[in-house]
Amino acid sequence: MAGQAVELHELARYRAEFPVFERQIYLNTCSLGALSLRSRAWVERFILEWQERGAAAWYDVWWSRLSELRERYAAVIGARREEVALHASVSTALAVVASALDYRHRPRVVTTALDFPTVVYQWLAKRNEGVEVEILESPDGITVPLEAFEKAVDDRTAVVATSQVYFTSGAVQDLRALAEIAHSKGAFLLVDAYQSVGQIPVDVRGEQVDFLLGGGLKWLLGGPGIAFLYVRSELLEELSPSVTGWFADRDQFRFEPRSLEFHRDARRFEQGTPSLASVHAQLGGLELLEEAGWDRVYRVTYELKEDLIACAREAGLEPKVASEPARRSSIIMIPSPDPGAAVRTLAEANIVVDARAGCVRISPFFYNYRDDYAGAIELLKRR
Ligand SMILES: Cc1ncc(COP(=O)(O)O)c(C=O)c1O
């Protein structure tokens, strides 16, 4: 059998941090990362501070935790704290970026049919302001060739907006090549990294990305309500959003309604009071991932997904994934005539997966074992 080596992998001890496994076999991280005891403890700490100290907790501890979270997000993507803004969702962060671009000479936005719709919606909503959206199709439903981007991007393009990992297929895009295509025409590269940060390495400087978005929901184990935006430092002062809030003001506690002076750092892209419970859940998730070690998390996840693909192939299931292993991530699409029914069958066996576009979607993370998906594959094979 393929990949026996990952059966009891080097991070197996962290499974005990995730109570969901007492009742279920959880294989759906690309929808929502599992809750850890660590995140729970951090949220409980927040609740206690709120109860015991009220508003004083803002100045004692909460304010500095926001800055700590910016710093820790920055460390995961190879950025500096000053380049990271906090948001409640990727959508709100995107809205602020979209409001900061100048479309007068560059009205075009290039994206793809495989990207998460909230990305393109920002610009579809601006069509009556003259914004033109080009959506590149995927010939195989897995990826979009670089040549299609090359053809589409021109000197009227403001931004290429696409994912590092497509939620639709798990395919990993070549960000460096996309950055070269965008920059050769004077356009920005904006990356939706919601499905990549935490499961594969991200290096915004090395890849020369201009904007990158991610958050707690999935592979960073922070749950809903917390997201971040990276803005390359060289761009910060040349961009002023028109969707904003008091957290973007350089001196927000002067409470001065007559003028707005943006922060010089990425906080100029923030809006209002962050969801503090979510901030704390995210600090717990990051604490655990950092302790497990990013390289180990990436390595174990990589091995699990390659082993799952091999198992599915052995079972004759033909997973719909990118052809090169390095271009595959831990979102594995298994075609099924009735994915909804297949998901229900697995749920009856306490195995949690998901369905998308004609496929069952299985997404193992470092807290999974080989036996988890081996059982799922066996049931899918029998259907
Ligand atoms: C690729 C991708 N982008 C964005 C989102 C969510 O965006 P938001 O934070 O606005 O809900 C998801 C998942 O829900 C996603 O898979």
The ligand as an SDF file (V2000), in Angstrom:
LIG
                    3D

 16 16  0  0  0  0  0  0  0  0999 V2000
  -10.7110   30.7860   -1.3630 C   0  0  0  0  0  0  0  0  0  0  0  0
  -11.6550   31.4340   -0.4000 C   0  0  0  0  0  0  0  0  0  0  0  0
  -11.7190   32.7660   -0.2990 N   0  0  0  0  0  0  0  0  0  0  0  0
  -12.5310   33.3700    0.5760 C   0  0  0  0  0  0  0  0  0  0  0  0
  -13.3540   32.6280    1.4020 C   0  0  0  0  0  0  0  0  0  0  0  0
  -14.2510   33.2900    2.4090 C   0  0  0  0  0  0  0  0  0  0  0  0
  -14.2110   34.6700    2.4180 O   0  0  0  0  0  0  0  0  0  0  0  0
  -14.8550   35.4950    3.6250 P   0  0  0  0  0  0  0  0  0  0  0  0
  -13.8250   35.6090    4.6920 O   0  0  0  0  0  0  0  0  0  0  0  0
  -15.1740   36.8070    3.0190 O   0  0  0  0  0  0  0  0  0  0  0  0
  -16.0820   34.7790    4.0780 O   0  0  0  0  0  0  0  0  0  0  0  0
  -13.3120   31.2250    1.3160 C   0  0  0  0  0  0  0  0  0  0  0  0
  -14.1110   30.3090    2.1570 C   0  0  0  0  0  0  0  0  0  0  0  0
  -15.0890   30.4040    2.7050 O   0  0  0  0  0  0  0  0  0  0  0  0
  -12.4570   30.6220    0.3930 C   0  0  0  0  0  0  0  0  0  0  0  0
  -12.3990   29.2830    0.2810 O   0  0  0  0  0  0  0  0  0  0  0  0
  1  2  1  0
  2  3  1  0
  2 15  2  0
  3  4  2  0
  4  5  1  0
  5  6  1  0
  5 12  2  0
  6  7  1  0
  7  8  1  0
  8  9  2  0
  8 10  1  0
  8 11  1  0
 12 13  1  0
 12 15  1  0
 13 14  2  0
 15 16  1  0
M  END
$$$$
